[in-house]
Amino acid sequence: MHMKKTLLTIATMALIATGCQRKAVLTSGICADNLDTTANPVDDFYQYACGGWMKNHPLDAEHSRYGAFDVLAENNQEQLRTIIDSVSAAKNEKGGIADKIATLYNMGMDSATLQQQGAQPIAPYMEEIAALTSRDDLRKEMYRLQKMGAGAFFGLFNEADYEDATMSMAWVYQGGLGMGDRDYYIKNDATTVEIRDAYLKLLTTELQLAGYDKLSGLPADQLAKMVLGIETRLARAQYDKVVNRDPFKTFNRKSLEEADKLAAEIQFKQYFKEMGLPGLTQFNMAQPEYIQEVSRVLATENVETVKAYYAWHVINMAAAYLSDDFVNANFEFYGRTLSGAEQIRPRWKRVTGTVDGAMGEALGQLYVAKYFPPEAKERMLTLVGNLQEAFAQRIENAAWMDQATKEKAIEKLHAILVKVGYPDTWRDYSGLEIKNDSYFANVVRSNEFDHAYMVSKIDKPVDRNEWLMTPQTVNAYYNPTTNEICFPAGILQAPFFDMNADDAVNYGAIGVVIGHEMTHGFDDQGRQYDLNGNLNDWWQPSDAENFKKNAQVLVDCFNSVKVLDDPETYANGELTLGENIADNGGLHISYLAMQNAMDKGQVNSGEMDGFTPAQRFFIAYAGVWASNIRDKAALQLTTVDVHSLARNRVNVTLPHIAEFIEAWGVKEGDGMWLAPEKRVTLW
């Protein structure tokens, strides 16, 4: 459940469901209730295409953001709940997968037992940490906490070798921050200071609830300040999210001898032995400067401070699976303070998410059998083929590239592995042990099971048939090291993919998603990998310079977008560049694919419900991003998310698309107008 992968996705998490019921007849695919016809599309297309949906789906207390993906994801969660209820009601073989699903779910739903247990499930960990006395103890405890998923200092992951993508290797990657992102520790504006104060309150409350203050003999508020201090020290050494997008910067092959010289206090030879990799000789140290700082922390920080840090990370990892005191304290900070939610999600949703996280492919196999029509997969594969053909045309016609680079780009395009719906081979969960002891203990066993599964793949050939999302996930991804695109069954539903609608809307919705993921193979990150997934500069120098020059247009464009007035916040064009390139490319590619299909009579070329095919295409694209969001969530996502906010993915992206300008008759002086010389020219 704890894995770092260079996945380039369509969304940060699952986002639209239409309010209209569709009939099993060919329709326009446009739901009039989702539109705001009082808005002028040439001035604010997002409001025009999504205003009705936004009005009909106001934020409730549970959500800090609620949009198209979220509705579909929650529908899927309801379906998973139905599956789990069915499994739980059946007479299951003891120790079988159905029994494991039912047992874990029922333990999570047993609120009375959770209340009775209180902090008892984590008491042995608190006692173990409190008993540590030496720096050798601190180091060994770090090893133990990482295997159980408590996230001490850094993470160990299985990822491809960037110089030989057919082989996997161990990656050590920065982590260990309770607030997730370094900026929360470093920035000193009023809002960030308030967030840190709230974090100190959370630390104090939960260290008390866990009883660690009594075990340590130190006041909880003092322990909290110690934890914040060590995390701030770590944060200052971390790469920011923009630097972490540079694959050359984060690929640093080290032998164990080199690593031990660089970060002696970690003792990497012993570390990898404890992690289950006794024969490992080399690995990737993604952020060497940060790992050096971890070594210095282990060598110089007060032992009691490091122990408090460990205790907090166990508590924070466990809080969601303990009594309501822990759950509610965590929600106050992570839900209310950071994202603006007013009410915690119902218990059944949280527990369903836990079961999904622990046994996702097992649930996925049941989900696909019950909810995914086989004909959807065939139609998707046809769409993907049409998009690949259109992308090749776009590459051939790119005036800014020379022929040698074009040929290599098209070769890479045709080498993309396409995954649709669900995997051919399902993961085996027979080794996962689920017991009737505590909800948290089962989560730990699940984390350790996943750790062992991950470790078993290191220094082995990469399995290109492995899926990195479950079938029920409402998302899609591109993985540069395997040069693959994946579209799980969960996203292949209306409004992304409507089997009963004319394909103009499907090209505008799922077609753009397909084009988006394909374009990730050629965005500012993906273009640095070759067709085999190796980090390799296959570009002619002049073409690389042209790419960077054109991409900078998008950086500057998004940097100028104000997200909030208070605190004054602007979008981060560098952080979101890859996703913005993918949106731009996806729109161009899918629109050309629609035109090609129209020429073949596969798309209705006339008006439907008063809209031309081009207009239906762009309404469908915008509709995918229909969303309401709280200011706190907008601030949080602008800080941590590589995706632009939903409104900007429409109103800032579409003015760069000449076909949009033409379809809606946008003219100079209109809000959606952008002069041709200011539009980005890439894919």
PyMOL commands that set and color helices and strands:
alter all, ss='L'
color gray80, all
select helices_A, chain A and resi 32-34+45-56+68-89+97-109+111-117+120-130+135-148+183-186+190-209+212-216+220-237+243-245+256-262+264-266+268-274+288-300+303-321+324-339+347-358+360-371+374-396+403-414+439-455+489-491+503-520+526-528+541-559+577-599+613-624+631-640+646-651+654-656+658-664+676-678
alter helices_A, ss='H'
color red, helices_A
select strands_A, chain A and resi 8-9+65-67+154-161+164-174+253-255+282-285+417-421+477-479+484-488+562-564+569-570+627-629
alter strands_A, ss='S'
color yellow, strands_A
deselect
rebuild
show_as cartoon
